Structure formats: structure tokens, C-alpha cells
Amino acid sequence: FTGVNQGRSAMQTLIIGALASSAAFGLAHLFS
């Protein structure tokens, strides 16, 4: 179970990072 949980948290971190970077990218385009 430990390996599965680790992979899940890694995926969540990747998804959250992608969402945050895309949101920052969109904001930068709005304010440029």
C-alpha cells in the first residue's frame, strides 16, 4: 500500500503543479 500511496501523492503533486503553472501563465497573459 505504501508504494501505491506514494505514486498517488506524486501524481497529485504533478497535477497541482501543472494547474498552478497554467493559472500563473493565464494571469500573466491577462496582466501583460
Secondary structure, 3 states (H helix, E strand, C coil): CHHHHHHHHHHHHHHHHHHHHHHHHHHHHHHC
